[in-house]
């Protein structure tokens, strides 16, 4: 029973002087795309659809004057301008035509709009009360769930918290119809009971028993109502208790982290003490760092002085030998020295003596050499300087890692103290007591109901026996019995339908959300309360309020809920999405686009080129019947036209 939008006609509506859009309805392809730049008329098209359906509830009469076409063919001499929006829907081979007209009447320099009631045709037959038929086809209360603005969609996670939204959701689920059936059976039962009580020929005993029966039934209904309320309270109390337990578990985890912070701080103090002592050693070394850092140069100087000393000693010895030869007046070979040989030796002695330093200088240099050798020997005790620096670096790195870990743990444990720990455990104990108290109340009520049902059964038997004494009362009594059975069956049906519908929408919404979210590994799914408020259950069991989600995640959640509602209802309505991907990242967009093909309903997407680049558009093409484009009419910035780009 899928309702599909087949045609839209606009006359003098905002930027559209005259526009006719006809969608190709295909049994398998259910997506239509209308591209348009911002400001060219996408939102105007959506507003036109809603105004045609719901009139002044969408556009007030005061504002409507600005919705008349203001293009270049407008003439100030025209006394009256007519604006019209027409919609054509189809479902199960039935055709529905809806038309709404407004006229702009001019009186001198002023003008005022006049709005006519919508016209509603079913298979060509005009229906007199169009509002009732429109409400039956597309209830006004659910308009946010079939016609929505993507730029505002994140707000939809909050609208489910209103009374109006709850009523709208229940209307989608068909719950009001069942409640109406229950009310009808209740009225029928009361009427039959009144007739039975007033029937002729009934004894006073029968009337007394009948009154007792009615009072006992009222008591039983009251007890059953109390039992239902108690069970609802039990569900809420269990949720509160579980949340308190989860919070307590988190607190305990945080307490362990606090203990870890304490141990890390103790370790940091020990390491800091080691680092301080090590730094003292390094500082002591640095006071003498000039010599150790130049030790290679000192070694070279000592070596040079050593060589110089050896050379000086060697030269001194050579001079002494030559002088001894001169004094001996003969060569080492035994021959006498001739004049040339003597002169040569004297020349060598003179050269050697000229190269020799004076003795004081030589002694001074020798002392310097000895001192330098001492410095070299003393430097050996500083040979572990590199090792000290390495140890210091390692300690500093370890302390920094501890500091970072402590910082992270402190951020995770912000606001945690003994008072908060005691408070959360108080809530755990209190909520546990509340659950136990409600369980005891439920058990007591169940026993009381069981007793009263037994009393009621016995009393009905007595009434039936008394009723059999008179043919009229017997007949009415049987009718009352049947009406009562129908009432009880209706109540059971309502409870089952509500429970089953909530389970279904919870499951479908969860499945769809896990399809479209970019973090499916972090979530178990969506949880929807009996009041239809939304929450996200994480993989760790924590229930997240939508307020803490990012704009993109809120949009994904709202999309999952809206499409989930559409999936579980028998009467699927078109989904009209204006700029649907405003706050979504690339991954969210792709996930949602891939999920559109799984919907039972028709999907009309009003998008910019940025919303649907070629890569994403190609994903939709196998499921698309029409692609249209909004253009500005030449030389008229107030006028637009919608033309077919592709048709499949």
C-alpha positions in Angstrom: 0.0 0.0 0.0 2.7 2.5 -1.1 1.5 6.0 -1.8 3.4 7.7 -4.6 3.6 11.2 -5.9 2.9 11.2 -9.6 2.6 14.8 -10.6 3.1 18.4 -9.4 1.6 21.4 -11.1 2.5 25.0 -10.0 0.9 28.2 -11.3 2.3 31.5 -10.2 3.9 29.9 -7.1 7.0 31.9 -6.0 9.7 31.5 -8.7 7.5 29.2 -10.9 5.2 31.0 -13.3 4.0 27.7 -14.8 5.5 24.3 -14.0 4.4 20.7 -14.6 6.5 17.9 -13.2 5.5 14.3 -14.0 7.4 11.5 -12.4 7.8 8.1 -14.1 6.5 5.6 -11.6 8.5 2.3 -12.0 7.7 -0.8 -9.9 11.4 -1.3 -8.9 13.0 2.1 -9.3 11.6 4.5 -6.7 14.0 7.5 -6.7 13.6 10.8 -8.4 16.3 13.5 -8.2 15.8 17.3 -8.8 19.0 19.3 -9.0 19.1 23.0 -8.3 21.5 25.6 -7.0 20.8 27.3 -3.7 18.1 29.9 -4.1 16.8 28.5 -7.4 13.6 27.0 -6.0 14.2 23.6 -4.3 12.7 24.6 -0.9 9.9 26.5 -2.7 8.9 23.3 -4.4 8.7 21.4 -1.0 6.8 24.2 0.6 4.3 24.1 -2.3 3.6 20.4 -1.7 3.0 21.1 2.0 0.8 24.2 1.4 -1.3 22.3 -1.1 -2.0 19.7 1.6 -2.3 21.8 4.8 -2.8 25.4 3.7 -2.4 28.1 6.4 -0.8 25.7 8.8 2.2 25.9 6.4 2.1 29.4 5.1 0.1 32.0 7.0 -2.4 34.2 5.2 -0.3 37.3 6.0 2.9 35.7 4.6 1.2 34.2 1.6 1.2 37.5 -0.4 5.0 37.1 -0.8 4.5 33.7 -2.4 2.8 34.9 -5.6 5.0 34.9 -8.6 6.8 38.2 -9.1 8.4 37.6 -12.5 8.6 40.0 -15.5 5.1 39.1 -16.8 3.6 40.6 -13.7 1.4 43.6 -14.4 0.3 46.3 -12.0 -2.9 46.7 -13.9 -4.1 43.2 -13.1 -6.7 43.5 -10.4 -6.5 39.8 -9.4 -3.8 37.1 -9.7 -4.4 33.5 -9.1 -1.9 31.0 -7.6 -2.4 27.3 -7.6 -0.7 24.1 -6.5 -2.0 20.7 -7.7 -0.8 17.3 -6.6 -1.6 13.9 -8.1 -0.9 10.7 -5.9 -1.5 7.1 -6.7 -1.9 4.0 -4.5 -3.2 0.5 -5.3 -4.4 1.7 -8.7 -6.4 4.5 -7.1 -5.7 8.1 -8.1 -6.0 11.1 -5.7 -6.0 14.6 -7.0 -5.5 17.6 -4.6 -5.6 21.2 -5.6 -5.4 24.4 -3.6 -5.9 27.9 -5.0 -5.2 31.4 -3.6 -6.0 34.8 -5.2 -4.2 38.0 -4.7 -6.8 40.8 -4.9 -5.6 44.3 -5.5 -7.4 47.3 -4.0 -5.7 50.5 -5.1 -2.1 50.5 -3.7 -2.8 47.6 -1.4 -3.3 43.9 -2.0 -4.5 41.0 0.1 -4.6 37.2 -0.5 -7.7 35.1 -0.4 -7.3 31.3 0.1 -9.8 28.7 -1.0 -10.3 25.3 0.6 -8.4 22.5 -1.0 -10.2 20.3 -3.5 -9.9 16.5 -3.2 -10.8 14.0 -5.9 -10.6 10.2 -5.5 -10.7 8.5 -8.9 -12.3 11.5 -10.4 -15.0 11.8 -7.7 -14.9 15.0 -5.7 -15.1 14.5 -1.9 -16.9 17.2 0.0 -14.8 17.2 3.1 -11.3 17.5 1.7 -9.6 18.0 5.0 -10.7 14.6 6.3 -9.6 12.9 3.1 -6.2 14.6 3.1 -5.7 13.8 6.8 -6.5 10.2 6.1 -4.1 10.1 3.1 -1.2 12.1 4.6 -1.9 13.1 8.3 -0.6 16.6 9.0 0.9 15.4 12.3 3.4 13.2 10.4 4.5 15.8 7.8 7.9 16.0 9.4 8.4 12.3 8.8 7.8 12.4 5.1 8.9 15.9 4.0 12.0 17.2 5.7 14.8 19.7 5.3 18.3 18.0 5.5 19.8 21.2 6.9 17.5 20.9 9.9 17.3 17.2 10.2 19.5 16.9 13.2 16.7 18.7 15.1 14.5 15.7 14.4 16.2 13.8 17.2 14.5 16.2 19.6 11.0 16.5 18.0 10.2 12.9 19.1 10.2 14.2 22.7 7.0 16.2 22.2 3.4 15.1 22.9 2.5 16.0 19.3 5.3 13.9 17.9 4.3 10.9 20.0 0.7 11.2 18.7 2.0 11.5 15.1 4.2 8.4 15.5 1.4 6.4 17.0 -0.8 7.5 14.1 1.8 6.2 11.7 1.7 2.9 13.6 -2.1 2.7 13.5 -2.5 2.8 17.3 -5.3 5.4 17.5 -7.6 3.2 15.3 -7.2 0.4 17.8 -7.8 2.7 20.7 -11.0 3.9 19.0 -12.1 0.3 18.6 -11.5 -0.2 22.3 -13.5 2.9 23.1 -16.3 1.7 20.9 -16.4 -1.7 22.6 -16.4 0.0 26.0 -19.4 2.2 25.0 -21.2 -0.9 23.6 -20.6 -2.8 26.8 -21.9 0.0 29.0 -25.0 0.3 26.8 -25.7 -3.4 27.1 -25.1 -3.4 30.8 -27.5 -0.4 31.2 -30.1 -2.2 29.1 -29.6 -5.4 31.2 -30.0 -3.5 34.4 -33.3 -1.9 33.2 -34.7 -5.0 31.6 -38.2 -5.9 32.8 -38.8 -8.9 34.9 -35.4 -8.8 36.6 -35.3 -9.5 40.3 -33.7 -7.2 42.9 -31.2 -10.0 43.6 -30.1 -10.1 40.0 -29.8 -6.3 40.0 -27.7 -6.4 43.2 -25.4 -9.1 41.8 -25.1 -7.2 38.5 -24.1 -4.1 40.5 -21.5 -6.1 42.5 -20.3 -7.5 39.2 -19.9 -4.0 37.7 -18.1 -2.7 40.8 -15.8 -5.8 40.9 -15.0 -5.3 37.2 -14.1 -1.7 37.8 -11.9 -2.7 40.7 -10.2 -5.3 38.6 -9.7 -2.8 35.7 -8.2 -0.4 38.3 -5.8 -3.1 39.6 -4.8 -4.0 36.0 -4.2 -0.4 35.3 -2.1 -0.1 38.4 -0.2 -3.3 37.3 0.5 -1.9 33.9 1.7 1.4 35.4 3.9 -0.5 37.8 5.4 -2.6 35.0 6.1 0.6 33.1 7.7 2.1 36.2 9.7 -1.1 36.6 11.1 -0.8 33.1 12.1 2.8 33.8 13.5 1.9 37.2 15.5 -0.9 35.7 16.9 1.5 33.1 17.8 4.0 35.9 19.4 1.2 37.9 21.4 -0.1 35.0 22.6 3.4 34.2 23.6 3.9 37.8 25.4 0.5 37.8 27.2 1.5 34.6 28.2 4.8 36.1 29.4 3.0 39.2 31.4 0.6 37.1 32.9 3.6 35.3 33.6 5.3 38.7 35.3 2.1 39.9 37.4 2.1 36.7 38.2 5.7 37.3 39.1 4.9 40.9 41.6 2.4 39.6 42.9 5.1 37.4 43.2 7.4 40.4 45.2 4.7 42.1 47.4 4.4 39.0 48.0 8.2 39.1 49.1 7.9 42.7 51.5 5.1 41.9 52.9 6.9 38.8 53.4 10.1 40.9 55.4 8.1 43.5 57.5 6.5 40.7 58.0 10.0 39.2 59.3 11.3 42.5 61.8 8.5 42.7 63.0 9.0 39.1 63.2 12.8 39.7 65.4 12.2 42.7 67.7 10.0 40.5 67.7 12.7 37.8 68.6 15.5 40.3 71.5 13.5 41.7 72.7 12.7 38.2 72.4 16.3 37.2 74.6 17.3 40.2 77.3 14.9 38.8 77.0 16.4 35.4 77.1 20.0 36.8 80.3 19.1 38.7 81.9 17.7 35.6 80.8 20.8 33.6 82.7 23.0 36.0 85.9 21.4 34.7 84.5 20.9 31.2 87.0 23.2 29.6 89.9 20.8 30.1 88.1 17.5 29.4 86.6 18.9 26.3 90.0 19.9 25.0 91.7 16.7 26.1 92.7 15.8 22.6 94.4 19.1 22.1 96.2 18.7 25.5 97.4 15.3 24.4 98.8 16.7 21.2 100.6 19.4 23.1 102.1 16.9 25.5 103.2 14.7 22.7 104.8 17.7 20.9 106.7 18.7 24.0 107.8 15.1 24.5 109.2 15.1 21.0 110.8 18.5 21.4 112.4 17.3 24.7 113.7 14.2 23.0 115.1 16.2 20.1 116.7 18.7 22.5 118.3 15.8 24.4 119.5 14.3 21.2 121.0 17.6 20.0 122.7 18.1 23.3 124.3 14.6 23.1 125.4 15.2 19.5 127.1 18.5 20.5 129.0 16.8 23.3 130.3 14.0 21.0 131.5 16.5 18.4 133.3 18.6 21.1 134.9 15.4 22.4 136.2 14.6 18.9 137.7 18.1 18.6 139.4 17.9 22.0 140.8 14.4 21.1 142.3 15.9 17.9 141.9 12.6 16.2 139.1 10.9 14.3 137.3 7.9 15.6 139.2 6.0 13.1 142.6 7.0 14.6 143.6 9.6 12.0 144.4 13.1 12.9 141.9 15.8 12.0 142.8 18.0 9.2 141.8 21.7 9.0 138.8 21.1 6.8 137.4 18.4 9.1 137.9 20.6 12.1 136.2 23.5 10.5 133.3 21.3 9.4 132.9 19.9 13.0 133.0 23.4 14.4 130.4 24.5 11.9 128.1 21.6 12.9 128.6 22.4 16.6 127.7 26.0 16.0 124.5 25.1 14.1 123.5 22.6 16.9 124.2 25.2 19.6 122.2 27.8 17.7 119.2 25.4 17.7 119.3 24.6 21.4 117.1 26.6 23.8 118.5 28.0 26.9 118.3 25.6 29.8 115.6 27.6 31.7 113.2 27.5 28.8 113.9 23.8 28.3 113.2 23.1 32.0 109.9 25.2 31.8 108.7 23.3 28.8 109.5 20.0 30.4 107.5 21.1 33.4 104.6 22.0 31.2 104.8 18.6 29.6 104.7 17.0 33.0 101.7 19.1 34.0 99.9 18.2 30.8 100.6 14.5 31.4 99.1 15.0 34.8 96.0 16.6 33.4 95.6 13.7 31.0 95.9 11.3 33.9 93.3 13.2 35.9 90.9 13.3 33.0 90.4 9.5 33.2 88.0 10.0 36.0 85.7 12.0 33.7 85.6 9.3 31.0 81.9 8.3 31.9 80.5 11.7 31.0 78.8 10.4 27.9 77.3 7.6 29.9 76.0 10.2 32.4 74.3 12.2 29.6 72.7 9.1 28.2 71.4 8.1 31.7 70.0 11.7 32.1 68.3 11.5 28.7 66.7 8.2 29.5 65.4 9.4 32.9 64.0 12.6 31.3 62.2 10.6 28.7 60.7 8.2 31.2 59.6 11.1 33.4 58.0 12.8 30.4 56.1 9.6 29.5 54.8 9.4 33.1 53.8 13.0 33.0 51.8 12.5 29.8 50.2 9.4 31.2 49.3 11.2 34.4 47.8 14.1 32.3 45.7 11.8 30.3 44.5 9.9 33.4 43.6 13.2 35.1 41.6 14.3 32.1 39.7 11.0 32.2 39.1 11.3 36.0 38.1 15.0 36.0 35.5 15.7 38.6 36.0 12.4 40.4 36.3 12.6 44.1 35.2 10.7 47.1 31.9 12.7 47.3 31.0 11.8 43.7 31.9 8.1 44.4 29.7 8.0 47.4 26.9 9.8 45.5 26.8 7.3 42.6 26.9 4.3 45.0 24.0 6.0 46.9 22.1 6.1 43.6 22.9 2.5 42.8 21.6 1.4 46.2 18.6 3.7 45.9 17.6 2.6 42.4 18.1 -1.1 43.4 15.7 -0.5 46.3 13.3 1.2 43.9 13.3 -1.8 41.5 12.8 -4.2 44.4 10.0 -2.1 45.8 8.2 -2.0 42.4 8.7 -5.8 42.0 7.1 -6.4 45.3 4.2 -4.0 44.3 3.8 -6.0 41.0 3.8 -9.3 42.9 1.2 -7.9 45.3 -1.0 -6.6 42.5 -0.8 -9.8 40.6 -2.0 -11.8 43.6 -4.8 -9.3 44.2 -5.8 -9.5 40.5 -5.7 -13.3 40.7 -8.1 -13.2 43.7 -10.5 -10.7 42.1 -10.6 -12.6 38.8 -11.6 -15.7 40.8 -14.3 -13.7 42.6 -15.4 -12.2 39.3 -15.7 -15.7 37.7 -17.8 -16.9 40.6 -20.0 -13.8 40.5 -20.5 -14.1 36.7 -21.7 -17.6 37.2 -24.2 -16.4 39.7 -25.4 -13.6 37.4 -25.7 -16.1 34.5 -27.8 -18.4 36.6 -30.1 -15.5 37.7 -30.2 -14.2 34.1 -31.4 -17.5 32.8 -34.7 -17.0 34.8 -35.8 -14.5 32.2 -35.5 -14.8 28.4 -34.7 -11.1 27.9 -32.1 -10.9 30.6 -30.5 -14.1 29.4 -30.2 -12.7 25.9 -28.8 -9.3 27.2 -26.5 -11.2 29.6 -25.0 -13.2 26.7 -24.6 -10.0 24.7 -22.8 -8.4 27.7 -20.6 -11.4 27.9 -19.6 -11.2 24.3 -19.0 -7.4 24.5 -16.9 -7.9 27.5 -14.8 -10.5 25.7 -14.4 -8.2 22.8 -13.3 -5.4 25.0 -10.7 -7.6 26.7 -9.5 -8.9 23.4 -9.2 -5.3 22.1 -7.2 -4.3 25.1 -4.8 -7.3 24.6 -4.6 -6.5 20.9 -3.6 -2.9 21.6 -1.0 -3.9 24.1 0.4 -6.5 21.7 0.4 -4.1 18.8 2.1 -1.2 20.7 4.7 -3.6 22.1 5.3 -5.3 18.7 5.4 -2.0 16.8 7.9 -0.5 19.3 10.1 -3.6 19.0 9.9 -3.5 15.2 10.7 0.2 14.9 13.5 -0.3 17.4 14.9 -3.1 15.4 14.5 -1.5 12.0 15.9 1.8 13.2 18.9 0.1 14.8 19.6 -1.9 11.6 19.3 1.2 9.4 21.4 3.3 11.8 24.2 0.7 11.8 24.1 0.8 8.0 24.4 4.6 7.7 26.7 5.5 10.7 30.4 5.8 10.0 31.2 4.1 13.3 29.1 0.9 13.4 31.8 -0.9 15.3 31.2 1.4 18.3 27.4 0.9 18.6 25.0 -1.9 19.4 22.1 0.1 17.9 19.3 2.5 18.7 17.0 2.3 21.7 13.5 3.9 21.5 11.6 4.3 24.7 7.8 3.9 25.1 7.7 7.7 24.8 9.6 7.5 21.5 12.7 9.3 22.7 15.9 8.2 21.0 19.2 6.9 22.4 22.3 5.2 21.1 23.6 2.1 22.9 27.3 1.8 22.6 29.2 -1.4 22.4 30.2 -1.0 26.0 26.6 -0.8 27.0 26.4 3.0 27.6 23.2 4.7 26.4 24.1 8.0 24.7 21.7 11.0 24.5 21.5 12.4 20.9 22.7 15.7 22.4 26.2 14.4 22.7 26.4 13.3 19.0 27.9 15.3 16.2 25.7 17.0 13.7 26.4 14.3 11.2 25.6 11.5 13.7 22.4 13.3 14.6 21.4 13.5 11.0 22.2 9.8 10.5 20.1 8.9 13.6 17.1 11.1 12.5 17.3 9.5 9.0 17.3 6.0 10.4 14.3 6.8 12.6 12.3 8.4 9.9 12.9 5.7 7.3 12.4 3.1 10.0 9.0 4.4 10.7 8.3 4.3 7.0 9.4 0.7 6.7 7.2 -0.8 9.3 3.9 0.9 8.3 1.5 -0.6 5.8 0.9 2.9 4.3 4.3 3.9 3.0 4.3 7.6 2.0 6.8 9.4 -0.2 10.0 10.7 1.4 10.8 14.2 0.1 14.3 15.2 1.1 15.5 18.8 0.7 19.3 19.2 0.7 19.6 15.9 2.5 23.3 15.7 3.1 24.1 19.1 4.5 26.1 18.1 7.6 27.3 14.7 6.5 30.8 13.7 5.7 31.6 11.6 2.6 31.3 8.2 4.4 27.9 9.1 5.9 26.6 10.3 2.5 27.7 7.1 0.8 26.1 5.0 3.5 22.8 6.8 3.3 22.7 6.7 -0.5 23.3 3.0 -0.4 20.5 2.5 2.0 17.9 4.5 -0.1 17.5 1.6 -2.5 16.3 -0.6 0.4 13.3 1.7 1.2 9.8 0.6 0.3 8.7 4.2 -0.3 9.2 6.6 -3.2 12.2 9.0 -2.5 12.3 12.5 -4.1 15.7 14.1 -3.5 16.1 17.9 -3.9 19.8 18.4 -4.1 22.7 20.6 -5.2 25.5 19.3 -7.4 27.6 19.4 -4.3 25.2 17.1 -2.4 25.4 14.5 -5.2 28.7 14.5 -7.1 29.1 12.1 -10.0 30.6 9.3 -7.9 27.6 9.3 -5.5 25.1 10.0 -8.2 26.3 6.8 -10.0 25.4 4.8 -6.9 21.7 5.9 -7.2 21.3 5.6 -11.0 20.3 1.9 -11.0 17.3 2.9 -8.7 16.4 6.2 -10.3 13.6 6.9 -12.7 14.0 10.7 -13.3 16.7 13.3 -13.0 15.5 16.9 -13.4 17.2 20.2 -13.2 16.1 23.6 -12.0 17.2 26.5 -14.3 16.7 30.2 -14.1 14.6 31.5 -17.0 16.7 33.7 -19.3 16.9 37.4 -18.2 14.6 36.9 -15.2 16.3 36.3 -11.8 13.0 35.7 -10.1 11.8 32.9 -12.5 12.7 29.2 -12.6 11.8 26.3 -14.7 12.3 22.5 -14.0 13.4 20.5 -17.0 14.1 16.8 -17.5 17.8 15.9 -17.6 17.5 12.1 -17.8 14.6 9.7 -17.8 15.0 6.0 -17.3 
